[in-house]
Amino acid sequence: MKTLLAWTAAAALGLALAAPSAQAQEPASPLADPERPYTALAGSSTAMDPGAGALATEKGTVYVNGVPYVRRDAKSLHAGVLAPDGRGGYVWLGADKPIAPPSPSLENARELKLRVREMASQLLEAGERLPGPVALPASFVNQDDFNQTSSFGRLMAELLFHELSRRGVPVREYRALPSITPREGGEFVLTRDPNLVVPLGPEAMVVTGTYYFDRNSVYVNARIFRAGDGMVLRTTGLVFGQTETTRTMLAKGAGMTTHQTYTRFSSFKEAKDQGSLGLALMERDLH
């Protein structure tokens, strides 16, 4: 089964440079050295349509408006533009350094932020104004243990402070100290003091939820409910794939403990038969 990639002809031009033909052929004048900042591109008998649809196959052929061209895979990508050279062709004006690939961890973090944005949109998609005076986002908790949260659960609440506020919902910061407290390392006004009791007015809207995760997926359910009688006003649910970012956040601050164990051996056979290894493997949460 073929895998197809789609983009515009302007993006595909650097990969497909041959003149139109019934069969895919080697281009008459391919790009010069891709490492050079300025590269001349030979013109063709037909004008380039920057908005033309393009499809590429795994076999190295790209189709622009149904016409096949040979696709060349570049070892590196450079930012730049194509400019007419005044002789029917184009000149590539680009940077001398290739574009660095995006960091997977950064992309995962941005994707998580977009998921929370989607969650906030679903919570408010009914269009009617929420009846409560203010919203109070609280940490999301483990579905199987309401006394346990994690960096992931806390981040859900932090991101909802922003997403609800930008949608015009009044949000109250209930963790603020009565004054700014200068301490070593900075000036602090937020606290998670367990002795701090946050009073909830009967009309206050609490925003919270639960999460569950396995090796492959994360399931998040959020709700807005009225503090006075627990009446649920809005709900939403999401499921998305695990990433290294979510795995790390779900483990941090979740009360998981690790133990350190040492064993000495010089070969696999000796290790397999040695009693200390068996004891080590019996330790709970051993990593």
N, C-alpha and C positions, 0 to 999 in steps of 0.2 A: 504494500500500500504506500503510495507516494505521500511525502510530507511537503506541503506547499507553504511558502512564506510570501506575504503580500506587503508591498510598499508602493510608493509613487515612483514614477520614472526618474524623477530628479535624484532620488536616493539610489536607484538601481543603476544609474548611468555609469558610475565608477566601476561597476562590476560587469556591465554589458555594453561593449563598445563597438561591436561589429555592425556593419551596415545591414539593413533588413534583407533577409533572404528566405527562401522556402525551407532550407535546412540550416541548423545552427552551425556556424563556421567560425574559425579563428578570426578575430577582428584584424583589419588591415593595419591599423595603427593603435596598438594598445597603449595604456598609460605608461609613461616613462617611470623611472625609479620612484616608487611610492614614498621613499624616505626623503626625497627632495621637497622643499617647501613650495616650489613653483613647478608645475608640470603641465606641459602643453597637451591638449587633447585634439586629435584630428576630427575635422568635421565630416558630415555625411551629406548625401544628396537630399535627405529629408530633414525638415526642421524638427527639433526636439520638442515634445509636448511635456512640460514639467508636471502636468496633472494627470498624465496617462497612468492607467492601472498597470501594475507589474506583478508577475508571479514567478517564483523561482523554485526549481525542483532540486532534489538531492543529486541528480545526475549532472549538475553543472550547467544547466540551461536556464535562461531567464526569458520570459515572454513579456514584451511591452506591446499592449494592444493586440495581443495574439501573435505577434511576430517574434520568432525565436532569435536569441542572441546567446553567445557564449558567456558564461558567468566565470569571473575570476575571483577567487577568495583571497582577500588581502590579509597579510599577516598582522597588520596593525591599522588602526583607524586614525585619521587626522581630521581635525576641524578645519573647515574652509568653505569657499564658494566657487562656483563656476561662473566665469565672466566671458562674454563674446570677445574673440580676438580680432574682430573686424575683417576676417578673411573667410567667414563661413564656419569657423570652428570655435572652440572654447579654450580658455586658459584656467587651470585649476590654481586658485590662490589659497594656500593652506598653511597651517602651522607646521613647524619643523619637528615638533615633538608629538608623538601619538597621544590620543586621548586615553587616559587611564580607565580601565574597566571599573564599573561601580562596585563598591564593597558589598559583598553578600549580607553582612550584618547590618549595614546601613539600609539596604533595600528591605530587609526583614522588619526593621524598626519602622520604616515609613509605611510598610504594608499594615502593620499592627495599628498605627495611628489612623489609617484610612478605615480599618475595620471598626474602630470605636466611633469614627465619624458616621459610618453607616448605621451603627447602633443608635446613635443620638437622633438621626433622621427618622428611623423607624419608630422610636419612642414618641416623636412629635409629629408624625405624618398625618395624624387625624385632623390637624389643622385648627382644632378648637383650643382656645387658651386653657392652660391648666388652672384648676380652681384654686390651688394653694397660693399663698403669698410668696414663698421662697422655696427653693429646692436645696436639699442637703445631700450631695453625693457621699456615699460611704463605701468603704473597702468591700470588694467582692470577696466571697468566702468559698472555701472548698465545699462542693456539693455534699460530700460525705462526712464533713465535720465543720459545722458552723462556727466552731471556735478556732478554726485555722484559716489563715490567709497566706499571702506570699507577696513578693515584689510584683508579680503579675496582677494580683487582686488589688493592690494599692494603686498601681498605675491605671487600672480601669477607672477608679474614682477620680484620680488626678486629671485624666484626659476628659472626663465628663464635666468637670468644672469648666473647662474651656469650651467644649462643644455646646453645652447648654447655654452658657453665657452669650456666646456669639449668635445664638438663635433667639435672643431676647428673653430668655427665662431668667428671672432673678435667682441668683445663687448666693448662699451665705457661707462664709468661711467660719466654721464653728470651732476650729482648733486654734484660734488666735489667743495669745496671752493678753492680759489687760495692758501690758506695756512692753516695749522692746527691751530685751534683756541682753546686754553686752556680755559675751563670754569669750574664752580663749578660742580663737579661730573665726570669730564673726559676731554679728548682732542678730539675735534670734527673736522671732515673734510667733512662730508656730510651735506647737507642742503635741506630743502623744502621751502625756502624763496619764497613767492609768487611774489616778485619783481625780482627774478632771471629768466631771459629769456634765454632759451637754443636754440642757433641757429642750424638749421638743414641744412646740405649741401644737394644739390639736389640728390646726390647718396646715402645718408644715408638710412638705412633700419630701419623702425620703427616696433617694435614688440609689439602688444597690442591686446585687445579683449574686449568682452562683456560677462556679465554673467546674468543669470536669475535664480530665485529660487522660489520654492513653498514649501509646508510643507514637501514633500517627496523627492524632487529631486533638483539637481543643474545642470544647463546647461551652458557650457562654450564654447565660440567660439573665436578662436584666428586667427590672420592673421599677415603676414609680408608684408608691403607695402613700396614702394619707396617714400621718402619724397618729391622729386621734382615734381612728377606728380600724386601721389596717386595711382599708378599702383600696384594692389595686386599681390604679387609674390607667396605666399604660404598661405594655409588656413588649419584649422583643427577644429574639434568640438568634445566635450565630454559631456557625461551625466552620473551622478553617484548619488547614494543615499545620502540624508542628514544624517549627524551625529551631535552629540552634538558639536563637534569641528567646523564644518562648520557653524552651526547655530550661534555660538558665534562670529565667525570671520565676518560673513555677517552682524551682527548687530553692531559690533564695528566700530566707525568712519564713520558711514553711515548717520550721521545727524539726527538719531532718537532721539526724546526727550521723557522724561517721566515726569509725574506730580505726586505729592504726595497729597493725600486727606485723611482726617480723618472723621470717622463717629462713633457715639456711639450707641450701642444697646446691649441688654442682651438676646435676643432670636431671632430665625429666623423670627418668625411672626412679631416681632417689627421691625426688619431690613427691611423686605420686604415692610412694610407699611410706613417706615420712608422716608421722602422726601430727606434727605441728601444723602442717598444711591443712589437714582435715579440720583441726580446731579453728584455724583461721577462716576457713570457708563457712564455718558454722556461725561466725559473728554476724549479728544483725547490722544491716546497712553498711556493710564493709565495702570500701571503694579503694 
